[in-house]
Structure formats: C-alpha cells, structure tokens
Amino acid sequence: MSRIGVFICHCGENISRTVDVERVAKAAEKISGVAYACEYKYMCSDPGQNLLKKAVIDQNLDGIVVAACSPRMHEKTFRKAAQSAGLNPYLVEMANIREHCSWVHEDREEATTKATEIVTMLVERVKMNKKLQPITVPVTKRALVIGGGIAGIQAALDIADCGHHVVLVEREPSIGGHMAQLSETFPTLDCSQCIMTPKMVDVANHPNITLHTYSEIENVDGYIGNFQVTIKKKARSVDMDKCTGCGVCMAKCPQKKIPNSFDKDLGMRPAIYVPFPQAVPNTPVIDRENCTYFKSGKCGVCQKVCGPGAVDYTQEDQLVVEDIGAIVVATGFELYSIGEKPKGSAIKGYGEFGHGKIPDVIDGMTFERLASASGPTGGKILRPSDGKEPQQVVFLQCVGSRAREKGISYCSKICCMYTAKHTMLYHHKVHDGQAYVFFMDARTPGKGYDEFWRRSIEDENAVYIRGAVSRLYQKGDKIVVMGSDIALGIQVEIEADMVVLATAVQPRQGADLLAQKLGISYDMYNFYSEAHAKLRPVECATAGVYLAGACQGPKDIPDSVSQASAAAAKVMTLFAKDELEREPIVAKVNDKNCVACFYCKKVCPYGAVEEKEIRDRQGNLIKVVAWVNPGVCGGCGTCQASCPSKSVELDGYTDEQIMAQIEAL
Amino acid sequence: MIGPIGLIRRIGPIKEMIMHAEKLKHDFEPKLVAFVCTWCTYAGADLAGTSRMQYPSNVRVLKFPCTGRIDPVFILRAFQKGADGILVSGCHPGDCHYMAGNFHARRRFATFRKLLEFIGVDLERLQFSWVSAAEGGKWVEVVTELTERVRSMGPMHEFKELELEECWSGKLDTAELKEAYEAIP
C-alpha cells in the first residue's frame, strides 16, 4: 500500500479564490493510498517546503502530489525539497490546479470538482512512479553564438574572455550587424562605428574565437552539453588565408553599379566587395549573382590583379561540423518593409504611404545611412531623388507597430528614441530645416531617455504632432502629408521634402526556420520565446540554448548588450562543471520482449536506438535487440508508442503511469 | 472638430464581460480528456491561465513529452473510462521539440481514425489539433468548441458498455455459468 502525501496550495488567493482547497484536501484524504493531505497558503515558500519535508519524514511518505501551479513553474522546487528529505525526486508530481483550473474557471463548485479530479488522477499516477536517478553527461566546453551583431559579439567576447572557446557564425560577409550601420546612438549621440568597430576587431583577434562569416547554420543535432552543429560556409570565392585586404580587386572590378544593401541601396558597390570599409574580416566576397565572370565566363579581372592570388572562382560551399556545448542565439531583427510585404505574411502593407514608389519616403535605417559619416552621402542629409537638402522633414512613428489592423500589435520600443535622435541629427546638419514628428505616444523609459526626447523638442526645435497620418502623395517635388492633430482637433497638411517612416522591428526572415533546426519555440511574429517571461528571460525552454538581443523581442543597444552578457553568464555557469545532470526521462528496452523489428530505430529523431547483440557465455549469439543510448535519447517517447511488442518504456511516462491516470478519470 | 475616435474604440472588453456574466446551466456536462504535449499545448494551456482566459471546466489534461508518445490505446481506454470527447494536441508541424514526433503522431492518428470509424465511433468526438505555446487563445477556442460539440452530441455510450463483460460475452444467467465465473482466480 502506498503512502502518498497530497499538498494543496492556496497560492495566496490565486487558487483558493475559486477552488475550495479544504474540500479538495478532505477528498484527497479519502483516496486509497493517501496517507496525508493538507493545504497551505504558499506551498512554494520556505515554511511550505518545510511542511512537505517534515511530512515526508514523519509520515514516511513514498510519493507526493503537490496541487498548485503548473509543473513548468515549480516542479523542480518541490522535487528538490522532497530530495532533501530523502525521497527520490521523481516520486513527486504536480497537479496543476492554478493555470488549468482556478484561473480559467469562475464557478467555485465546478473548479473544486475539477481540482479534486485532477488531484485524484495525479495520485493514481504517482503510485506507479518509479525511483529514477539523474543521468550525468559530459559537457563540451565550446559555445556557439549565432549572429554577429552587437549582442552576438558581446556574448562571444564574454564567453571567450572567460577562457572558453567560442564559434561565432554570421550570415553576412562581415560581423557588425545593424549597429555598424547606425550613425550616432541615443541617448549620448556617440558615434556607433567608434564604439562598435573596436569590439569587432577584438572578436577577430581573440585567440578563443573562431569566426565563420558568410556562413549559416545547416543542422543542429544533440542536446545540452553535446550539440553537433553543421555550419555551411558559403563560397566566398576569395581565399581568406591568402587575402591581405588590399582592396585592389574592388577598385578594378568593372561591374560597379550594384546597389549596396548595407547602405540601404543608396550607394553602389562592385561585384567583389566588402560591405563597408571597417568590415571584419576585411576579406572581400564575390557576389556571384552579379559578377560578370560567373554570369558569362568572361572578365576575371580581380583574379588577374590580385597580388597574393587569393581570388578563387572554383571555391564551393563547405560544411563544417563543430562540437558545441551551449548555443547563444542572437540573430537580431530587420525593419518591416512596408513597400513589399514578405511572401506568406499575414501583415498588411501601407500602400497609402507610397513607400517604394515615392523615392523620398524612406525608412529609419535609410536615414541612418544618410546621416552616417561613412554613408553614401558622407554624412550629408540629402534626398535620394535629386540629392537636394530637404528643408522640411516629416517623421512618422509607429508605422507597422501598435497597429493591430495591420497585423502587428506590439510596440517596437526603439522608434520613439531613434526618431528623437533623427530630428536632432537633422537639426545639427540642416540648421534652418524643420522636423515634424507624428506620434501616438512618446515612450521613453530608460536612463536619460526622456531628457533626450525633451531636448529634441526644447533645444532642437522638433515639432511633435500627436496624431496619425492617413495618406502621403507626391505633388511636384514635394510630398504632401495629410494627418490629424488630435490635441488641437484639426486636420494637418504638411508639404515635406522628405518623409522618414519609423517602421516596426521584426525578427529576421527565416527566424522560424532556424528555430526549427534548434528546436526552440517562437511566437506568432517569429520572435523567439524565453523559458519564463520574468524569471528565465535569457534561456529557451530547450536546455542549452540561450537568447540575446532583438531576436527575442524589440530591444535597444543597452538592452541587447545586457542580455548578451546575461546569456554568456548562463553559458559560463553551464561550463563551470565538467559533467551535467540530465533528467532521466529516457527510453529503455526490455530485452526479453524485444523482437528486433527496429521500428523504434526508424522513428527515433535522435538516432539513439542501436542494435545490441546478446550472447551466452560461450559467445554464441542468442538474439539481437534494440538498445537506447541514454546519453543521446531526447525522451520524446515516439519509440514506445510505435513498439508493436510493447518492449520500450519511457521512464517518467510509462504505460502504467498513464493508464493509472486514465483509470482515475 | 474631430472627436477622439481613437480613444473610444479602445474602451473596454464590454462584450466579454457580458459573456461571462450569464453562464448557462446544461442538462448534460460531457467529460473531455486532452492528451497534450508538454512543450507546446500544455504551455499554451498554461498561457490561457496566466492570461485569465475562461473556458468550460469539462476538460482534464494529460501531459506527455510529445504527441509522438501517445498510444492510440490510451484513447480507447479513455473512451471506455467515461470520456465523451477526446482532444489530442501538440506542436505545429515543424515546431516539434523532438523534431518529428508530431508527424509520427499525425500519421498514427490518420490511420487510427479509420479504425475508430470502422468500429462505429463518431469521429466528431475526437479532435486532433496544433496549439503552440503562444496560443493561449487558440487553446480556449479548441476546448470550448469541442465541449460544445460533444455536449450537443450527448453522452457516449458505446465504449462504456464494453466495460461490462456481459455486454459482449452474454449474460451469466444460469447458476452453472455464475459458478464457473466466480471460480476464475
């Protein structure tokens, strides 16, 4: 006969408001096999846990059901408590009567009945629980950082400085990300390149960092501490070991009229190029789509002029496999393109703003390139259409963001601040110019942020108009902005020379595909999901994968850097031990019953099932059976459900446990 | 003058408040069992809780590591043990925490549904769906819809009768039969 303890939590009033906890406790006492049942205000608090520990010892319990919040929240807490009282932690189960009951039902009677039934099911289950021992696995002390923007760079440097090896993978030919594109940064107006490029050089020179630029993640296998990551190094067509970065090839390339996406297509670049002069690594890439040699087989100028003979047209994409212990994802963001909406996107465009049709309607990043000293205009604010200095510039905020009717309901967080910065930069460069900003709310939480925003109005002459813009249209060489001023309750019409749209921050295209390779979850906008919104904001639910920067949600530079360092700290915590303990939720094969059909091997996504030979003492082969490598098994249980002879069992989710739960329905 | 249209539009979830106020009492409350994976749907149901969304209390949730772990036998047993409707829900295709578990589950249930249909179970009682960890709202929708559908279909008798041996082995109506039956160890 089992001796099970049932502990029911009030969760302050969160549970007891709708669930009659005393009645649940009384009902629990009557379930056969329950030796002890009680309720307490906060089970997860210290006194609550002590109550549990004391009961384990006094009542000699051999199983525990804690009826409280979701096991995703506190299962570990109670398992640890039970363990410290000498009970195997896997004999503890949680009955979720908060998220799945008290919070979602209002009727007290119904909620109490449901809570009682949930507790009963879990009691029956816990009777079937077996003692399990955690599995220890070795940790490979090498980290992978995906994305070489400021977040990825910071995480890589922190981990590398701690003495661990880091593999940094960047999709573009150079690291630097969006921060390398910016002109000056709020709220201090320091030059972005000046603070960014030294860090980029640090990465390139760090003995503990292996840099793979122009590369993408092809495949991820394994699990925490033991990932095998396949990286596709795209053919650069330039030998990185031979190239000295002299730049003669770029100067001599006859094909020079290719829009440079780094400059938001405002500037031109040759077919063999580095995206920007301070690129790291400073090795050019041949853009094979636009290169005359690759298109027609003629030309080959770059190869002829290259002194060290680094240009190699025969290079092919290369696959590199790296053994990795932890992964930091820092893939960043991109700005919502209102001109053309991505294929299959549920987001509606902004046809009324003429972006992509009217040349002087630009987005925030394009304005950054115009204002940047290393940009296509050398830092002069000039309109893209005719190169004239705009005298009136209208900035529109919340384009895409906070617009449920257009498909995005979140706030992009950085636009209020960067628009304030844009008005300042504009005023610094065009002294007699006038900046207007149409805004919904100015959101300026952050150190020195509100002061900065006020300065743009009080000292830098920006005119803020609270209201929305309905339409933009070209009239001569002006753009007419039709909007409303809801403070004054009037319609406003401004003839502007240039319009800058603060478009929404979105995750990188293909963010979902990478998430699928990593096995991490993402939200409806493809932002990656953290394990817990408040308490585990840098970890993914998938063990060993951490998040940094805007891939998780819109973030400014200080936030991205902080999160990157936090993610690095998490990686270092993992690397502090040589071995780590894993949940023993793995499949086991019963050798006696196994008929060696190997269906399990076919369905196993981890390749954990191997063929094991059973021999007698003389070494004669008796039979071949399946064997699950516990280090590789991910614990999904697909093998068990597929096994025709019912010979595989997933610890923690055995047929007995589940059937016991169903029997108690 | 233009009124503050934007403000008026944003005011209050009045509709929802009315919806919660009047709760109808029904003659028949179905029993629903949900077999869900821990990574997506269980987390989605948790999100519905943390967002304080409301849905019928008829559902009981069983947590699995993956929908791939769900053996069709569990569904049969749940029907036998009194479930009137069953929901199987996991991660969206391509989002499986274990890469492909939900595809195996999908294939298994495609076949299993045919078997259920063959033995005379109304397939309206069994639903297969994808609910991600971010879709608390979808969880509420799916559960509410299934509850209502099953409620209108009434109780499920077919499988519960199988519980009683007599239904399929014939009644033990003679003294000899009863004696023989009781002699079974």
Interface residues (C-beta under 8 A of the other chain):
Chain A: S70 P71 R72 N96 R98 E99 H100 C101 W103 V104 H105 E106 D107 E110 A111 T113 K114 E117 I118 M121 A468 S484 I486 G489 I490 Q491 D512 A515 Q516 G519 S521 Y522 D523 M524 S529 A541 T542 I585 V603 P605 Y606 G634 G635 C636 G637 T638 Q640 A641 S642 L650 G652 Y653 D655 I658 M659 Q661 I662 E663 L665
Chain B: M1 I2 G3 P4 G6 H20 K23 K31 V33 T38 W39 C40 Y42 A43 A45 D46 A48 G49 T50 R52 M53 Q54 Y55 S57 R60 V61 L62 K63 F64 P65 C66 G68 R69 I70 D71 F74 R77 A78 K81 G82 A83 C91 G94 D95 C96 H97 Y98 M99 A100 G101 H104 A105 R108 S132 A133 A134 E135 V140
